[in-house]
Amino acid sequence: MSHASWLIRIPDVFAPFAPQILAGLGATPRKMLGGDYHLVELADPAVLSESERALFTSWNLPVEHGWPCCPQKMDGFVEKAAQGILKKFGDRGAQALFTGPLLPGAPHPFYKHLATNLRGRVLQLFPSLPVAEVEAQDPSAPTLFCLVGKEGLFCGMRSPREANGFYPGGTKFIRQAAAISRAGAKIAEALHYLKLHQPDLPAGAHWLELGASPGGMTAELLDRGFRVTAVDKAALDPRLDRAPGLTFIRGDVDTFNFKSDGEFDALLCDMNGDPRVSLRQVVRLSAGLKAGGLIVFTLKAAGADTPEDMLALIRAAEAYAVASGLTLIAKTHLTYNRQEFTLFFERAPGH
């Protein structure tokens, strides 16, 4: 396959808009793969970092080595595929190799196991690779990613930051069996995603959380060793009663105020309702952050019916935040987002 061939992942929530998203990227569709992947010809890969419409894609990869086949029906697939990967990429200087299934949520584990076996065999053949763990990758260094499914094998090299995720496909599975709410997975994924752009906050950092009830995000932050001041007019889940590190203030966010400048290291807002109203509170309370303090803001796009409507909402939010002294770090659509986007800001020094 030519280097113009790319895998672009469009989340299921945006699937109805896939044709116009791809058209906006100048992509020529070739085939659907797995669940969310589009195999396309891409005239200008720069659009994946420069175009607004790239926000509707969750992950991307140049297809530098493709083997259309049905692995489940092929004898010796792992060995043949591993030898092909070695021949194509063995001397390319990848920092790491990670493999995954094209359909990660499929009930049948065949391709998940196949991906694991393929990685094991390739690592036996390859020269030593410097990085073994997913989250130990340098976000700016090239990684060899391989995806396998019933349509075949698709491989390419891309830095995690350019691909928009550390994992093949960008997805990080987060267990939620005993979680208070889905929101816990959302902040866990957000903090994982942020590693693409800056170091983790230190343990013990103090978060201000707006609209915390029922406490899914609160619990996740506490589990990570952070302190949390949570504000909501509704109660938190009883499991958080007397939780170490938690201060809960029951009341409206719009009447809450911080005690002093620099009181908090980070601010989190996942409030429902009009995102413009929520963002005004975020900007007001950002004065309570230390200079360079982190803001994680969920922009709810419910009611925006088209990608253009959503982009207009995001543009307006960004412009207001920047004019108010915040600096945009990154923005993305997380796996655990629905019709919403996660925006990361920092408080600019001097504001």
C-alpha positions as CSV (number, residue, x, y, z in Angstrom):
1,M,0.0,0.0,0.0
2,S,1.2,3.5,-0.7
3,H,2.2,6.0,2.1
4,A,-1.0,7.9,1.2
5,S,-3.0,5.1,2.8
6,W,-4.1,5.9,6.3
7,L,-6.3,4.3,9.1
8,I,-8.5,7.0,10.6
9,R,-10.7,6.1,13.6
10,I,-14.0,8.0,13.8
11,P,-15.9,7.2,17.1
12,D,-19.3,5.6,16.9
13,V,-21.0,8.7,18.2
14,F,-19.8,10.6,15.0
15,A,-20.4,7.7,12.6
16,P,-23.5,9.4,11.0
17,F,-21.2,12.3,10.0
18,A,-18.3,10.2,8.8
19,P,-18.6,11.1,5.1
20,Q,-18.5,14.8,5.7
21,I,-15.7,14.5,8.3
22,L,-13.6,12.6,5.8
23,A,-14.5,15.0,3.0
24,G,-13.4,17.9,5.3
25,L,-10.0,16.2,5.7
26,G,-9.6,15.7,2.0
27,A,-9.7,11.9,2.5
28,T,-10.8,9.5,-0.2
29,P,-12.6,6.5,1.5
30,R,-11.5,3.0,0.5
31,K,-12.9,0.6,3.0
32,M,-14.3,0.3,6.5
33,L,-12.3,-1.9,8.8
34,G,-13.2,-3.3,12.2
35,G,-15.7,-1.1,13.9
36,D,-14.6,2.5,13.7
37,Y,-11.7,2.5,11.3
38,H,-11.7,4.0,7.8
39,L,-9.0,3.0,5.4
40,V,-8.5,6.1,3.2
41,E,-6.2,7.9,0.8
42,L,-5.0,11.1,2.3
43,A,-3.6,13.8,0.1
44,D,-2.1,15.9,2.9
45,P,-1.5,14.2,6.2
46,A,-0.9,17.7,7.8
47,V,-4.7,18.0,8.1
48,L,-4.6,15.5,10.9
49,S,-2.9,18.1,13.1
50,E,-4.1,21.3,11.5
51,S,-7.7,20.8,10.5
52,E,-10.5,21.4,13.0
53,R,-12.3,18.3,11.6
54,A,-9.5,16.1,13.0
55,L,-11.2,16.6,16.4
56,F,-13.8,14.1,15.2
57,T,-11.2,11.5,14.7
58,S,-9.8,9.7,17.8
59,W,-6.7,8.1,16.3
60,N,-4.8,7.8,13.0
61,L,-2.0,5.8,11.5
62,P,-0.2,5.7,8.1
63,V,-0.5,2.3,6.6
64,E,3.1,1.5,5.6
65,H,2.6,-2.2,5.6
66,G,-0.7,-3.9,4.8
67,W,-1.6,-7.5,4.3
68,P,-5.2,-8.0,3.3
69,C,-6.1,-11.6,4.4
70,C,-8.2,-13.5,6.8
71,P,-5.8,-14.5,9.6
72,Q,-8.3,-16.9,11.3
73,K,-8.2,-19.1,8.2
74,M,-4.5,-18.9,7.5
75,D,-1.9,-21.5,8.8
76,G,1.2,-19.9,10.2
77,F,-0.2,-16.3,10.2
78,V,1.8,-15.1,13.2
79,E,5.1,-16.3,11.8
80,K,4.5,-15.0,8.3
81,A,3.2,-11.6,9.6
82,A,6.2,-11.3,12.0
83,Q,8.7,-11.9,9.3
84,G,7.0,-9.3,7.1
85,I,7.0,-6.7,9.9
86,L,10.7,-7.4,10.6
87,K,11.6,-6.9,6.9
88,K,9.7,-3.7,6.7
89,F,10.5,-2.0,10.0
90,G,13.4,-3.8,11.6
91,D,15.9,-1.0,10.9
92,R,13.5,1.9,11.2
93,G,14.4,2.8,14.8
94,A,11.0,2.4,16.5
95,Q,11.0,3.2,20.3
96,A,8.4,0.4,20.9
97,L,6.0,-2.0,19.2
98,F,2.4,-2.3,20.2
99,T,-0.3,-4.4,18.6
100,G,-4.1,-4.5,18.9
101,P,-7.3,-5.7,17.4
102,L,-9.2,-3.7,14.8
103,L,-12.4,-4.4,16.8
104,P,-11.3,-4.0,20.4
105,G,-14.7,-4.4,21.9
106,A,-15.6,-7.6,20.1
107,P,-17.1,-10.3,22.3
108,H,-14.8,-13.0,20.7
109,P,-11.2,-12.7,22.0
110,F,-9.5,-14.3,19.0
111,Y,-8.0,-11.2,17.5
112,K,-7.0,-9.8,20.9
113,H,-5.1,-13.0,21.5
114,L,-3.7,-13.0,18.0
115,A,-2.4,-9.4,18.5
116,T,-0.7,-10.4,21.7
117,N,0.9,-13.5,20.1
118,L,2.0,-11.4,17.1
119,R,3.7,-8.8,19.3
120,G,5.5,-11.6,21.3
121,R,6.9,-13.2,18.1
122,V,8.0,-9.8,16.6
123,L,9.8,-8.9,19.7
124,Q,11.7,-12.2,19.5
125,L,12.8,-11.3,16.0
126,F,13.5,-7.6,16.4
127,P,16.6,-5.8,17.6
128,S,16.1,-4.7,21.2
129,L,13.5,-1.9,21.5
130,P,14.1,0.7,24.2
131,V,10.5,0.9,25.5
132,A,8.4,-2.0,26.8
133,E,5.5,-0.4,28.6
134,V,2.8,1.6,26.9
135,E,2.9,4.7,29.1
136,A,6.7,4.8,29.2
137,Q,6.7,5.9,25.5
138,D,8.2,9.3,24.6
139,P,5.1,11.0,23.1
140,S,7.2,12.6,20.4
141,A,9.2,9.5,19.3
142,P,8.1,7.0,16.6
143,T,6.3,3.8,17.7
144,L,5.5,0.9,15.5
145,F,1.8,0.2,15.8
146,C,0.1,-2.9,14.3
147,L,-3.6,-3.6,14.1
148,V,-5.0,-7.0,13.1
149,G,-8.6,-8.1,12.3
150,K,-10.6,-10.3,10.0
151,E,-9.6,-7.9,7.1
152,G,-5.9,-8.5,7.7
153,L,-2.9,-6.8,9.1
154,F,-2.2,-3.0,9.0
155,C,1.1,-1.5,10.4
156,G,2.8,1.9,10.4
157,M,5.1,4.2,12.4
158,R,3.8,7.3,14.2
159,S,4.6,9.1,17.4
160,P,1.9,8.7,20.0
161,R,1.2,12.5,20.1
162,E,0.7,12.5,16.3
163,A,-1.4,9.4,16.4
164,N,-3.4,10.9,19.3
165,G,-2.9,8.0,21.7
166,F,-0.4,5.7,23.3
167,Y,-2.3,2.5,22.5
168,P,-3.1,1.0,19.1
169,G,-6.3,2.7,18.3
170,G,-5.9,5.2,21.0
171,T,-8.1,3.3,23.5
172,K,-7.2,2.7,27.1
173,F,-9.5,0.1,28.8
174,I,-10.6,1.2,32.2
175,R,-12.3,-1.1,34.6
176,Q,-15.5,0.3,36.1
177,A,-17.1,-2.7,37.9
178,A,-17.4,-0.9,41.3
179,A,-17.3,2.7,40.1
180,I,-19.7,5.3,41.4
181,S,-20.4,6.6,37.8
182,R,-19.1,6.5,34.2
183,A,-17.4,9.8,34.9
184,G,-14.6,8.1,36.8
185,A,-13.5,6.4,33.6
186,K,-13.7,9.8,31.8
187,I,-11.2,11.6,34.1
188,A,-9.0,8.5,34.3
189,E,-8.8,8.5,30.5
190,A,-8.3,12.3,30.4
191,L,-5.3,12.1,32.7
192,H,-3.9,9.3,30.6
193,Y,-4.4,11.4,27.5
194,L,-2.7,14.4,29.1
195,K,0.5,12.4,29.3
196,L,0.8,13.0,25.5
197,H,1.3,16.7,26.3
198,Q,2.8,17.2,29.7
199,P,4.0,15.4,32.9
200,D,1.6,14.1,35.5
201,L,0.6,16.3,38.4
202,P,2.4,15.2,41.6
203,A,0.6,13.1,44.2
204,G,-1.1,15.3,46.7
205,A,-2.0,18.0,44.2
206,H,-5.2,19.8,45.2
207,W,-8.1,19.7,42.7
208,L,-11.2,21.9,42.7
209,E,-14.1,19.9,41.2
210,L,-17.2,21.7,40.0
211,G,-20.5,19.8,39.7
212,A,-19.0,16.7,41.4
213,S,-22.2,14.7,42.2
214,P,-22.5,11.7,42.4
215,G,-18.7,11.5,42.8
216,G,-17.3,9.2,40.1
217,M,-14.5,11.7,39.1
218,T,-14.0,12.6,42.8
219,A,-13.4,8.9,43.7
220,E,-10.9,8.5,40.8
221,L,-8.9,11.5,41.8
222,L,-8.8,10.4,45.5
223,D,-7.7,7.0,44.4
224,R,-4.7,8.6,42.6
225,G,-3.6,10.3,45.8
226,F,-4.9,13.8,45.0
227,R,-6.8,16.1,47.4
228,V,-10.2,17.2,46.2
229,T,-12.4,20.1,47.1
230,A,-15.7,19.1,45.5
231,V,-18.6,21.5,45.0
232,D,-22.2,20.5,44.1
233,K,-25.7,21.3,45.3
234,A,-26.5,17.5,45.2
235,A,-25.1,15.0,47.6
236,L,-22.1,12.7,46.9
237,D,-22.4,9.0,46.9
238,P,-22.3,7.6,50.5
239,R,-19.2,5.7,49.7
240,L,-17.3,9.0,49.8
241,D,-18.4,9.9,53.3
242,R,-15.3,10.9,55.3
243,A,-13.0,10.0,52.5
244,P,-9.4,11.0,53.3
245,G,-8.3,14.0,51.2
246,L,-11.9,15.1,50.4
247,T,-13.6,18.4,51.3
248,F,-17.2,18.5,50.1
249,I,-19.0,21.8,49.8
250,R,-22.7,21.4,49.3
251,G,-24.0,24.4,47.4
252,D,-24.3,26.1,44.0
253,V,-21.1,26.5,42.0
254,D,-22.1,30.1,41.2
255,T,-22.0,31.1,44.9
256,F,-18.8,29.2,45.7
257,N,-15.5,31.2,46.0
258,F,-12.0,30.2,46.8
259,K,-10.1,31.4,49.9
260,S,-7.0,32.7,48.3
261,D,-5.1,32.9,45.0
262,G,-3.0,29.8,44.2
263,E,-5.1,27.6,46.5
264,F,-5.5,24.9,43.9
265,D,-3.2,23.0,41.5
266,A,-6.0,21.9,39.1
267,L,-9.6,22.5,38.3
268,L,-12.1,20.0,36.9
269,C,-15.5,20.8,35.4
270,D,-17.9,18.1,34.0
271,M,-21.1,20.1,34.7
272,N,-24.1,19.5,32.6
273,G,-26.0,22.2,30.9
274,D,-25.0,25.1,28.7
275,P,-21.2,24.9,28.3
276,R,-21.0,28.7,28.1
277,V,-22.4,29.0,31.6
278,S,-20.0,26.3,32.9
279,L,-17.0,27.9,31.3
280,R,-17.8,31.3,32.9
281,Q,-17.6,29.6,36.3
282,V,-14.3,27.9,35.3
283,V,-12.8,31.2,34.2
284,R,-14.0,32.9,37.4
285,L,-12.6,30.3,39.6
286,S,-9.4,29.8,37.7
287,A,-8.1,32.8,39.7
288,G,-7.8,30.3,42.5
289,L,-5.3,28.2,40.6
290,K,-1.5,28.5,40.9
291,A,0.2,30.0,37.8
292,G,0.3,27.2,35.2
293,G,-2.5,25.4,37.0
294,L,-4.3,22.7,35.0
295,I,-8.0,22.9,33.9
296,V,-9.8,19.9,32.6
297,F,-13.1,21.0,31.0
298,T,-15.8,18.9,29.5
299,L,-17.6,20.8,26.8
300,K,-21.1,19.4,26.4
301,A,-22.2,19.6,22.8
302,A,-25.7,18.2,23.2
303,G,-28.1,20.2,21.0
304,A,-25.4,20.9,18.4
305,D,-26.8,18.9,15.5
306,T,-23.9,18.9,13.0
307,P,-20.1,18.9,13.1
308,E,-20.1,22.5,12.1
309,D,-22.4,23.4,15.0
310,M,-20.1,21.6,17.4
311,L,-17.0,23.3,16.0
312,A,-18.6,26.7,16.3
313,L,-19.3,25.9,20.0
314,I,-15.7,24.8,20.5
315,R,-14.3,27.9,18.7
316,A,-16.4,30.2,20.9
317,A,-15.4,28.4,24.1
318,E,-11.7,28.6,23.2
319,A,-11.8,32.2,22.2
320,Y,-13.5,33.1,25.5
321,A,-11.1,31.1,27.6
322,V,-8.0,32.5,25.9
323,A,-9.3,36.1,26.2
324,S,-9.8,35.4,29.9
325,G,-6.1,34.4,30.5
326,L,-6.2,30.6,29.9
327,T,-3.9,28.8,27.5
328,L,-5.1,25.8,25.5
329,I,-3.0,22.7,26.0
330,A,-5.0,20.2,24.0
331,K,-8.5,19.1,23.0
332,T,-9.9,15.7,22.1
333,H,-12.9,13.4,22.0
334,L,-12.2,10.7,24.6
335,T,-13.4,7.1,24.4
336,Y,-15.7,7.7,27.4
337,N,-17.1,11.0,26.0
338,R,-20.4,11.0,24.3
339,Q,-21.5,14.1,22.4
340,E,-18.9,16.1,24.3
341,F,-15.3,17.0,24.1
342,T,-12.5,17.4,26.7
343,L,-10.5,20.6,26.6
344,F,-7.3,21.1,28.6
345,F,-6.1,24.6,29.6
346,E,-3.6,26.1,32.0
347,R,-3.8,29.3,33.8
348,A,-1.3,31.7,32.1
349,P,1.2,33.4,34.4
350,G,0.2,36.9,35.3
351,H,-3.6,36.2,35.3
